[in-house]
Amino acid sequence: MSELTITDALIFDGWSADLREASLHVRDGVITEIGDRVTRAEQVIEARGRTVLPGLIDAHFHAYGISLLNLEFDAGPLSYLALKGAQRLGRALRRGFTTVRDVAGGDPGLAKAIETGLIASPRYLYTGPALSQTGGHGDGRPGDLDICLHGHHMNEVVDGVDALRTAVRDRFRRGAHAIKIMASGGVVSPTDPIRRPQYSAEEIRAVTDEAARRGSYVAAHAYSPEAIRHSLVNGVRSIEHGNLMDEPTAKLMAQHNAYLVPTLATYDAMDRRGEEVGLPAVGRAKNQEVLDAGRHAVELAHKAGVPVGFGTDLMGDLEDDQLLGLRLQTEAAGALACLRSATSVNASLLDRADLGRVEIGARADLLVLNGNPLETPAVLWNEDEPRLIVQSGRPLLT
């Protein structure tokens, strides 16, 4: 039995704007007491003047996203991707992200390495390779090259209702948390317009039907109003990116109880650093189309009552901008909304009532900051500020 006590902290519970001064006690990775007087363990963290909040959740992460070029991560050796992915996961944990949802990649081997403690990592929920139609966002083949793709580590081209049903069933066999589809064009894909919907209605319904019967859900990469609507009416629950969304589409999302997972960090990073990391000219041009729209989409979603999560989607060397995503979302929606997005809202999206909250019965995945992020939001993203990460009740050395 392991125990930990954190004393005299200012506590953000994952939702309330009123931070509470209290101590908390953890036993076997679960918060068991919160109050003025709690059981005192042998291991104590004195937190006066510091804020305890739930460990952050990145709901759009790519462990295998080692490059901005599809062919490098989908056709490269999986052993290399896994080793690089382990480093990416470890760095995310040290930033304070105690849970990530990998929405294009992940497999039982990486998950087992994490579960057995071979590598330091956030709690890891994965979809397996994203599903893409031929010529869709997950099809990395240039139009002028007659080549075959092998590997399918982050994306797999699957066409047709029957083939999609089989692919979805196999992902759940291999431990997938949810299913990811590509429902519109994208910035880094070489041959598809960014606004056009992808997959037929029948194909999307086949995927969402299989996921629903498994008690899970589907996340869709979708930028434009037409692609978002196409996804929603055919059963998709989680819209990834959504930059070009308009007001009627935001209202439709609310009606369908869908979540928006914006990824503001990636467009900002590609705009500033695209040439540095080798983003092709066609990708830089597409990025300009969605760059400034992302913040407006967040504003529209909040206004319509859509639950807004938090994701980053940072590929290759851009991953070190992960915390800057919190700054961008704070600028779009305010510090409180950003904190909720990266904790309790994302936990709700993941159907994990034990995460994203500081309350009795929740997992003790915690972030301890030197300051109050509602008053001084920069403590969230300033990596020079000391931070303590607690994972399942165990403080980590960063």
QUIKARA-V316738 format. One record per backbone hydrogen bond with DSSP energy under -1.0 kcal/mol. CO is the residue of the C=O (numbers start at 0). NH is the residue of the N-H. If there is no record, write none. Layout:
co	nh
CO	NH
CO	NH
This chain:
co	nh
1	27
3	25
4	44
5	23
6	46
8	21
9	51
10	19
12	357
19	10
21	8
22	34
23	5
24	31
24	32
25	3
26	29
28	363
29	26
30	360
32	24
34	22
42	4
44	6
46	49
49	9
50	368
51	11
52	366
55	97
55	98
57	100
59	311
59	312
60	102
61	64
63	65
64	315
68	71
68	72
69	73
70	74
76	80
77	81
78	82
79	83
80	84
81	85
82	86
83	87
84	88
85	89
86	90
87	91
88	92
89	93
90	94
91	96
92	95
95	55
97	122
98	57
99	124
100	60
101	126
104	127
106	110
107	111
108	112
109	113
110	114
111	115
112	117
112	118
113	116
122	99
124	101
125	176
127	104
129	155
130	181
131	157
132	135
135	138
141	144
144	146
153	129
155	131
159	163
160	164
161	165
162	166
163	167
164	168
165	169
166	170
167	171
168	172
169	173
170	175
171	174
178	218
179	130
180	220
182	197
199	203
200	204
201	205
202	206
203	207
204	208
205	209
206	210
207	211
208	212
210	215
211	214
216	178
217	236
217	237
218	180
219	239
220	182
221	241
222	243
223	227
224	228
225	229
226	230
227	231
228	232
230	235
231	234
236	258
237	219
238	260
239	221
239	241
241	244
245	249
246	250
247	251
248	252
249	253
250	254
251	255
252	257
253	256
258	238
259	308
260	240
261	310
263	267
264	268
265	269
266	270
267	271
268	272
269	273
272	276
273	278
279	283
280	284
281	285
282	286
283	287
286	290
289	293
292	296
293	297
294	298
295	299
296	300
297	301
298	302
299	303
300	305
301	304
306	259
309	58
314	317
315	318
316	319
317	320
318	321
321	324
322	325
323	327
324	328
325	329
326	330
327	331
328	332
329	333
333	337
334	338
335	339
336	340
337	341
339	342
339	344
341	56
342	346
343	347
344	348
345	349
346	351
347	350
351	354
353	362
358	361
361	30
362	364
363	392
364	54
365	389
366	52
367	387
368	50
368	370
371	375
375	378
376	379
377	381
381	384
387	367
388	395
389	365
390	393
393	390
